[in-house]
Amino acid sequence: MKREYHKWYSDRMQREMELLVFGHSGRAILFFPTRMARFFDYENWGIVDALRERINNGEFQLFCVDSVDNESFYNNNIHPADRIRRHLQYEQYILKEVVPLMQSRSGGSQLQVAGCSMGAYHAANFALKYPQLFKRLVCMSGRYDLTQKIEDFRDLFDSYHNEDIYFNMPQQFLPNISDCTLLNSIRAMEIIVAIGETDPFINDNRYFNQMLWAKGVANQFYVWSGFAHRPRYWRQMVALYL
């Protein structure tokens, strides 16, 4: 399997950023890591290897990007406004540096985006904000409003709220989208959402599924037996849904 390591200094992030690319041809998939995880974790957990045959066959290329969650959402040493500001810098890094790399490697065709756990939040947030870039969205074990406390998972903004937070929480901004062009682009995407039946985020996922349908956005919603919020489940999920 072709494997490439990329590292460059990002002016938008004001530091070096790293990523891995697996594959030599085919559709390009942007793969966001789990909570505060690294760009190499999906490889270490055997999730990339679960896709080896399809990658080797040229079906797709997997772009495993790094996370800055520990500098943004989970950085309790800075004000919540600075947390979302750091995330927006990450967004620009993805849009202006990673996406062009993916487009150049896939002949400029529409991209796909996926993620597990916190990566599913990132995937959904990017796809729903920039649907013109993506033809397919796959979310596994995700959470789609980081301001909501769910069991042991706290509000990542400590009850603080502003416009930037609103426009980066899919369950907040999606119901209020009225722009027909934007909605039609979202409706044109294939959307897959998977979650375990005892995952703490199960009700959040059901609400997300219902919210999409309420906006006329078709989506496939799969509920797995048990918790299903571990790499051994994600290895199975990627084989089915990517």
Residue frames relative to the residue before (quaternion, step in Angstrom):
aa qw qx qy qz dx dy dz
M 1.0000 0.0000 0.0000 0.0000 0.00 0.00 0.00
K 0.4215 -0.7041 0.5100 0.2580 3.56 -0.82 0.98
R 0.0193 -0.7964 0.6024 -0.0500 3.56 -0.86 1.05
E 0.0294 -0.8034 0.5945 -0.0163 3.55 -0.80 1.03
Y 0.2174 -0.7479 0.6152 0.1217 3.54 -1.02 0.89
H 0.0686 -0.7994 0.5968 0.0062 3.57 -0.84 1.02
K 0.0689 0.7749 -0.6251 0.0639 3.54 -1.06 0.83
W 0.1683 0.7751 -0.5983 0.1137 3.56 -0.88 0.94
Y 0.5288 -0.6050 0.4857 0.3441 3.53 -1.29 0.40
S 0.1938 -0.7841 0.5838 0.0827 3.55 -0.80 1.07
D 0.3872 -0.7145 0.5368 0.2267 3.57 -0.71 1.08
R 0.6390 0.5439 -0.3270 0.4346 3.57 1.06 -0.72
M 0.7418 0.3701 -0.2086 0.5190 3.58 1.07 -0.74
Q 0.2920 -0.7826 0.4881 0.2532 3.56 1.30 -0.39
R 0.7220 0.2805 -0.2720 0.5709 3.51 1.02 0.93
E 0.6170 -0.5332 0.4130 0.4055 3.56 -1.29 0.15
M 0.1441 -0.7723 0.6158 0.0591 3.53 -1.09 0.82
E 0.1982 -0.7962 0.5675 0.0690 3.55 -1.10 0.80
L 0.0694 0.7776 -0.6248 0.0154 3.55 -1.25 0.45
L 0.2962 -0.7206 0.5960 0.1942 3.53 -1.35 0.30
V 0.1410 -0.7602 0.6289 0.0822 3.55 -1.13 0.76
F 0.1010 -0.7835 0.6125 0.0289 3.55 -0.85 1.03
G 0.7369 0.3946 -0.3014 0.4588 3.57 -0.86 0.97
H 0.3633 -0.7553 0.5214 0.1604 3.51 -1.30 0.49
S 0.8033 0.0217 0.0004 0.5951 3.61 1.19 -0.34
G 0.6071 0.5763 -0.4161 0.3551 3.54 -1.34 0.06
R 0.7520 -0.3909 0.2809 0.4503 3.54 -1.34 -0.03
A 0.3744 -0.7379 0.5270 0.1940 3.54 -1.08 0.80
I 0.1078 -0.7990 0.5913 0.0175 3.56 -0.80 1.09
L 0.2719 -0.7336 0.6080 0.1351 3.54 -0.81 1.11
F 0.0741 -0.8300 0.5523 -0.0256 3.58 -0.49 1.23
F 0.1981 -0.8095 0.5471 0.0781 3.57 -0.38 1.29
P 0.4586 -0.7081 0.4667 0.2656 3.60 -0.95 0.84
T 0.6251 -0.5317 0.4227 0.3846 3.53 -1.33 0.20
R 0.7937 -0.3528 0.2171 0.4455 3.56 -1.34 0.06
M 0.8547 -0.0899 -0.0076 0.5112 3.56 -0.69 1.24
A 0.4134 0.7155 -0.4652 0.3175 3.59 1.20 0.47
R 0.4817 -0.6706 0.4982 0.2647 3.54 -1.35 0.15
F 0.6871 -0.5128 0.3487 0.3786 3.52 -1.32 0.37
F 0.7040 0.4603 -0.2644 0.4718 3.60 1.17 -0.46
D 0.4785 0.7122 -0.4308 0.2798 3.62 1.19 -0.19
Y 0.6356 0.5221 -0.3506 0.4477 3.63 0.92 -0.75
E 0.6249 0.5089 -0.3352 0.4881 3.57 1.09 -0.63
N 0.6842 0.4978 -0.2910 0.4465 3.58 0.84 -0.95
W 0.7016 0.4682 -0.2614 0.4691 3.60 1.09 -0.70
G 0.5404 -0.6505 0.3904 0.3637 3.60 1.26 0.06
I 0.4348 0.7090 -0.4595 0.3117 3.59 1.24 0.14
V 0.6353 0.5006 -0.3268 0.4889 3.59 1.03 -0.73
D 0.6574 0.5262 -0.3133 0.4390 3.57 0.94 -0.87
A 0.5854 0.5758 -0.3652 0.4387 3.60 1.16 -0.55
L 0.7184 0.4034 -0.2221 0.5214 3.58 1.28 -0.39
R 0.3079 0.8184 -0.4559 0.1658 3.57 1.34 0.00
E 0.6905 0.4958 -0.3049 0.4295 3.59 0.73 -1.00
R 0.6894 0.4756 -0.2836 0.4671 3.57 0.90 -0.90
I 0.6281 0.5135 -0.3364 0.4782 3.57 1.07 -0.68
N 0.6687 0.4989 -0.2966 0.4648 3.58 0.93 -0.89
N 0.6625 0.5011 -0.2990 0.4697 3.58 1.13 -0.61
G 0.5201 -0.6702 0.3995 0.3475 3.59 1.29 0.00
E 0.3576 0.7510 -0.4889 0.2629 3.58 1.20 0.39
F 0.7999 -0.1306 0.0884 0.5791 3.58 1.00 -0.78
Q 0.3243 -0.6827 0.6177 0.2173 3.49 -1.46 0.24
L 0.2436 -0.7836 0.5625 0.1007 3.54 -0.91 0.99
F 0.1330 -0.7860 0.6024 0.0407 3.57 -0.75 1.13
C 0.0973 -0.8168 0.5686 0.0045 3.57 -0.22 1.32
V 0.1398 -0.8251 0.5463 0.0359 3.55 -0.23 1.32
D 0.5413 -0.6130 0.4713 0.3304 3.53 -1.32 0.31
S 0.4057 -0.6859 0.5528 0.2438 3.53 -1.35 0.29
V 0.1191 -0.7551 0.6339 0.1177 3.56 -1.23 0.52
D 0.2075 0.8178 -0.5122 0.1607 3.58 1.17 0.53
N 0.6579 0.5146 -0.3181 0.4485 3.59 1.04 -0.72
E 0.6712 0.4454 -0.2914 0.5159 3.59 1.30 -0.25
S 0.7377 0.3679 -0.2059 0.5274 3.56 1.23 -0.33
F 0.8471 0.2240 -0.1223 0.4662 3.58 -0.27 -1.27
Y 0.7786 0.3359 -0.1707 0.5018 3.60 0.99 -0.80
N 0.4949 0.6429 -0.4402 0.3846 3.57 1.21 0.34
N 0.1529 -0.8382 0.5206 0.0539 3.56 -0.02 1.30
N 0.5831 0.5986 -0.3662 0.4093 3.57 1.27 -0.09
I 0.7208 0.3531 -0.2435 0.5446 3.58 1.25 -0.05
H 0.6379 -0.5326 0.3970 0.3895 3.56 -1.29 0.42
P 0.6156 -0.5670 0.3911 0.3830 3.62 -1.07 0.63
A 0.6106 0.5446 -0.3602 0.4481 3.62 1.05 -0.63
D 0.6630 0.4802 -0.2975 0.4912 3.58 1.09 -0.67
R 0.5778 0.5734 -0.3786 0.4405 3.59 1.15 -0.53
I 0.7088 0.4298 -0.2732 0.4882 3.58 0.81 -0.95
R 0.5947 0.5615 -0.3648 0.4450 3.59 1.13 -0.59
R 0.6488 0.4985 -0.3193 0.4781 3.58 1.01 -0.77
H 0.6162 0.5332 -0.3466 0.4645 3.57 1.04 -0.70
L 0.6554 0.5152 -0.3186 0.4511 3.61 0.95 -0.82
Q 0.5967 0.5265 -0.3624 0.4852 3.59 1.14 -0.52
Y 0.6270 0.5228 -0.3186 0.4816 3.57 1.06 -0.78
E 0.6147 0.5502 -0.3367 0.4538 3.57 1.00 -0.81
Q 0.6795 0.4799 -0.2918 0.4720 3.57 0.91 -0.89
Y 0.5951 0.5495 -0.3565 0.4657 3.58 1.09 -0.64
I 0.6635 0.4919 -0.3037 0.4748 3.58 0.89 -0.91
L 0.7175 0.4792 -0.2605 0.4332 3.57 0.76 -1.08
K 0.7987 0.3481 -0.1539 0.4661 3.57 0.82 -1.00
E 0.7657 0.3362 -0.1983 0.5112 3.60 1.19 -0.34
V 0.7367 0.3989 -0.2399 0.4905 3.59 0.85 -0.92
V 0.6586 0.5227 -0.3213 0.4357 3.59 0.83 -0.93
P 0.6544 0.4903 -0.3475 0.4588 3.68 0.83 -0.74
L 0.6112 0.5332 -0.3511 0.4678 3.60 1.05 -0.68
M 0.6629 0.5029 -0.2998 0.4666 3.56 0.93 -0.90
Q 0.6616 0.5084 -0.3091 0.4564 3.58 0.93 -0.86
S 0.6573 0.5093 -0.3182 0.4554 3.57 0.99 -0.79
R 0.6966 0.4696 -0.2651 0.4732 3.56 1.14 -0.65
S 0.7525 0.3645 -0.2095 0.5069 3.58 1.20 -0.35
G 0.5802 -0.6216 0.3653 0.3789 3.57 1.21 0.40
G 0.6420 -0.5689 0.3205 0.4019 3.57 1.17 0.51
S 0.4444 0.6950 -0.4638 0.3231 3.59 1.22 0.13
Q 0.6573 -0.5049 0.3685 0.4210 3.58 -1.23 0.34
L 0.4063 -0.7396 0.5014 0.1912 3.50 -1.07 0.86
Q 0.2909 -0.7054 0.6036 0.2311 3.51 -1.39 0.04
V 0.1526 -0.7952 0.5835 0.0619 3.57 -1.14 0.56
A 0.0302 0.7995 -0.5951 0.0763 3.55 -1.01 0.87
G 0.0942 0.7937 -0.5998 0.0370 3.54 -1.31 0.24
C 0.3005 -0.7242 0.5924 0.1852 3.53 -1.31 0.43
S 0.8309 0.1082 -0.1154 0.5334 3.55 -1.08 0.82
M 0.8239 -0.0186 0.0285 0.5657 3.64 -0.64 -1.01
G 0.5863 0.5814 -0.3591 0.4351 3.56 1.16 -0.56
A 0.6076 0.5425 -0.3516 0.4614 3.58 1.14 -0.59
Y 0.5984 0.5360 -0.3561 0.4774 3.58 1.08 -0.70
H 0.6729 0.4963 -0.3064 0.4549 3.60 0.79 -1.00
A 0.6519 0.5235 -0.3177 0.4472 3.58 0.91 -0.91
A 0.6833 0.4792 -0.2886 0.4692 3.58 0.86 -0.96
N 0.6510 0.5286 -0.3196 0.4412 3.57 0.92 -0.88
F 0.6813 0.4759 -0.2875 0.4761 3.59 0.87 -0.92
A 0.6895 0.4974 -0.2966 0.4350 3.58 0.82 -0.97
L 0.7104 0.4562 -0.2721 0.4617 3.59 0.91 -0.86
K 0.6531 0.4819 -0.3143 0.4924 3.59 1.19 -0.44
Y 0.8021 0.1691 -0.0555 0.5700 3.58 1.07 -0.78
P 0.0403 0.8619 -0.5048 0.0267 3.60 0.76 0.99
Q 0.5553 0.6123 -0.3982 0.3977 3.58 1.18 -0.38
L 0.6548 0.5230 -0.3061 0.4517 3.59 1.22 -0.42
F 0.7975 0.3319 -0.1174 0.4899 3.54 1.09 -0.75
K 0.2671 -0.7665 0.5657 0.1456 3.55 -1.04 0.80
R 0.7988 0.1503 -0.0536 0.5800 3.58 1.25 -0.36
L 0.0888 -0.7810 0.6181 0.0094 3.56 -1.06 0.90
V 0.0202 -0.7909 0.6114 -0.0175 3.58 -0.83 1.03
C 0.0441 -0.8084 0.5858 -0.0366 3.57 -0.61 1.21
M 0.0366 -0.8073 0.5885 -0.0236 3.57 -0.72 1.09
S 0.8627 -0.0214 -0.0244 0.5047 3.57 -0.79 1.12
G 0.3508 0.8005 -0.4261 0.2339 3.57 1.07 0.72
R 0.2501 -0.6961 0.6520 0.1665 3.49 -1.50 0.08
Y 0.1770 -0.8715 0.4558 0.0360 3.59 -0.56 1.12
D 0.7234 0.2208 -0.2434 0.6072 3.55 1.29 0.43
L 0.2285 -0.8296 0.5008 0.0938 3.55 -0.18 1.31
T 0.5757 0.5708 -0.3878 0.4387 3.59 1.26 0.04
Q 0.6313 0.5442 -0.3280 0.4445 3.58 1.25 -0.28
K 0.3486 -0.7130 0.5682 0.2174 3.56 -0.98 0.87
I 0.0010 0.7896 -0.6119 0.0448 3.56 -0.78 1.06
E 0.8077 -0.1711 0.0483 0.5622 3.56 -0.33 1.30
D 0.8312 -0.1531 0.1178 0.5213 3.62 -0.63 -1.06
F 0.5822 0.5733 -0.3714 0.4409 3.58 1.28 -0.03
R 0.2725 -0.8230 0.4843 0.1179 3.55 -0.41 1.27
D 0.6058 -0.4706 0.4774 0.4285 3.51 -1.42 0.01
L 0.3391 -0.7918 0.4751 0.1798 3.59 -0.48 1.19
F 0.7077 0.4037 -0.2659 0.5153 3.59 1.28 0.00
D 0.4355 -0.7552 0.4262 0.2415 3.57 1.26 0.44
S 0.7103 -0.4789 0.2233 0.4651 3.56 0.96 1.04
Y 0.5063 0.6158 -0.4399 0.4134 3.60 1.25 0.08
H 0.0106 0.8030 -0.5956 0.0197 3.59 -1.04 0.71
N 0.0943 0.7649 -0.6359 0.0406 3.54 -1.12 0.72
E 0.7452 -0.4144 0.2751 0.4441 3.57 -1.30 0.03
D 0.6329 0.5375 -0.3397 0.4416 3.59 0.99 -0.77
I 0.6405 0.5031 -0.3247 0.4810 3.58 1.00 -0.78
Y 0.6302 0.5472 -0.3300 0.4410 3.59 0.89 -0.92
F 0.7538 0.4077 -0.2240 0.4641 3.57 0.78 -1.01
N 0.7010 0.3984 -0.2892 0.5159 3.60 1.24 0.26
M 0.5970 0.4811 -0.3810 0.5167 3.54 1.25 0.50
P 0.3860 -0.7719 0.4450 0.2392 3.64 -0.12 1.22
Q 0.6927 0.4761 -0.3042 0.4483 3.61 0.91 -0.77
Q 0.6421 0.4945 -0.3328 0.4821 3.58 1.26 -0.17
F 0.7811 0.3638 -0.2109 0.4615 3.59 0.74 -0.98
L 0.5742 0.6345 -0.3831 0.3478 3.61 1.07 -0.64
P 0.6817 0.4955 -0.3326 0.4232 3.67 0.75 -0.84
N 0.7315 0.4423 -0.2324 0.4640 3.58 1.15 -0.56
I 0.4310 0.6804 -0.4838 0.3422 3.59 1.23 0.18
S 0.0369 -0.8193 0.5719 -0.0184 3.56 -0.75 1.07
D 0.5073 0.6508 -0.4181 0.3800 3.58 1.27 -0.26
C 0.4180 -0.7504 0.4578 0.2292 3.58 -0.52 1.21
T 0.6356 0.5338 -0.3364 0.4450 3.59 0.99 -0.77
L 0.6655 0.4933 -0.2921 0.4780 3.55 0.97 -0.90
L 0.6617 0.5083 -0.3070 0.4577 3.57 0.91 -0.90
N 0.6549 0.5117 -0.3176 0.4566 3.59 0.94 -0.84
S 0.6304 0.5179 -0.3347 0.4716 3.60 1.07 -0.69
I 0.6403 0.5042 -0.3218 0.4819 3.59 1.04 -0.76
R 0.6722 0.5075 -0.2949 0.4512 3.58 0.94 -0.88
A 0.6362 0.5397 -0.3267 0.4441 3.58 1.18 -0.51
M 0.5914 0.5802 -0.3681 0.4221 3.60 1.22 -0.32
E 0.3629 -0.6435 0.6116 0.2831 3.52 -1.25 0.48
I 0.0636 -0.8192 0.5699 -0.0123 3.58 -0.69 1.08
I 0.0510 -0.7857 0.6162 -0.0173 3.55 -0.85 1.07
V 0.0407 -0.7838 0.6195 -0.0170 3.57 -0.86 1.02
A 0.0039 0.7995 -0.5992 0.0419 3.59 -0.79 1.05
I 0.0604 0.7929 -0.5965 0.1086 3.56 -1.01 0.91
G 0.4701 -0.6619 0.5027 0.2970 3.58 -1.14 0.59
E 0.5701 -0.6437 0.3935 0.3253 3.58 -1.02 0.78
T 0.7441 0.3227 -0.2219 0.5412 3.63 1.17 -0.41
D 0.3470 0.7156 -0.5129 0.3232 3.58 1.25 0.36
P 0.5368 -0.6317 0.4404 0.3446 3.66 -0.92 0.76
F 0.6888 0.4910 -0.2746 0.4572 3.58 1.18 -0.54
I 0.3484 0.7814 -0.4761 0.2035 3.62 1.23 0.06
N 0.6932 0.4585 -0.2951 0.4714 3.62 0.84 -0.88
D 0.5899 0.5587 -0.3476 0.4681 3.56 1.13 -0.68
N 0.6747 0.4920 -0.2839 0.4714 3.58 1.00 -0.85
R 0.6267 0.5232 -0.3395 0.4672 3.58 1.02 -0.75
Y 0.6469 0.5123 -0.3085 0.4732 3.56 1.02 -0.83
F 0.6331 0.5310 -0.3188 0.4643 3.57 1.00 -0.84
N 0.6410 0.5277 -0.3000 0.4697 3.56 0.99 -0.91
Q 0.6850 0.4821 -0.2745 0.4722 3.58 0.90 -0.94
M 0.6341 0.5413 -0.3187 0.4509 3.55 1.06 -0.80
L 0.6277 0.5260 -0.3260 0.4722 3.57 1.03 -0.81
W 0.6738 0.4882 -0.3001 0.4665 3.59 0.85 -0.95
A 0.6286 0.5513 -0.3352 0.4343 3.60 1.04 -0.75
K 0.6997 0.4073 -0.2559 0.5283 3.59 1.21 -0.49
G 0.5648 -0.6257 0.3764 0.3846 3.57 1.25 0.25
V 0.4991 0.6469 -0.4207 0.3942 3.57 1.23 0.48
A 0.3090 -0.7621 0.5444 0.1652 3.56 -0.42 1.23
N 0.1024 0.7866 -0.6047 0.0711 3.57 -1.05 0.75
Q 0.3813 -0.6926 0.5668 0.2316 3.51 -1.24 0.59
F 0.0925 -0.8152 0.5717 -0.0067 3.56 -0.67 1.14
Y 0.0427 -0.8205 0.5690 -0.0350 3.56 -0.56 1.21
V 0.1470 -0.7735 0.6130 0.0656 3.57 -0.86 1.03
W 0.2363 -0.7937 0.5520 0.0979 3.55 -0.65 1.18
S 0.5729 -0.5816 0.4539 0.3570 3.55 -1.19 0.53
G 0.8290 0.2268 -0.1685 0.4826 3.56 -1.03 0.80
F 0.7902 -0.3303 0.2567 0.4478 3.52 -1.34 -0.44
A 0.0001 -0.8754 0.4827 0.0266 3.58 1.00 -0.95
H 0.5452 0.5957 -0.4072 0.4268 3.58 1.08 0.72
R 0.5404 0.5718 -0.4043 0.4664 3.52 0.83 1.11
P 0.6796 -0.5085 0.3324 0.4111 3.62 -1.16 0.47
R 0.6404 0.5388 -0.3555 0.4161 3.62 0.94 -0.75
Y 0.6483 0.4738 -0.3162 0.5053 3.59 1.17 -0.52
W 0.6534 0.5215 -0.3226 0.4439 3.57 0.96 -0.81
R 0.5713 0.5697 -0.3840 0.4490 3.59 1.15 -0.54
Q 0.6749 0.4705 -0.2877 0.4903 3.56 1.03 -0.77
M 0.6564 0.5360 -0.3161 0.4265 3.57 0.94 -0.87
V 0.6696 0.4974 -0.3249 0.4457 3.60 0.83 -0.90
A 0.6238 0.5463 -0.3415 0.4426 3.57 1.06 -0.73
L 0.7035 0.4559 -0.2555 0.4817 3.59 1.14 -0.64
Y 0.8292 0.3359 -0.1111 0.4328 3.54 0.82 -1.03
L 0.6420 0.5161 -0.3540 0.4429 3.64 1.09 -0.44
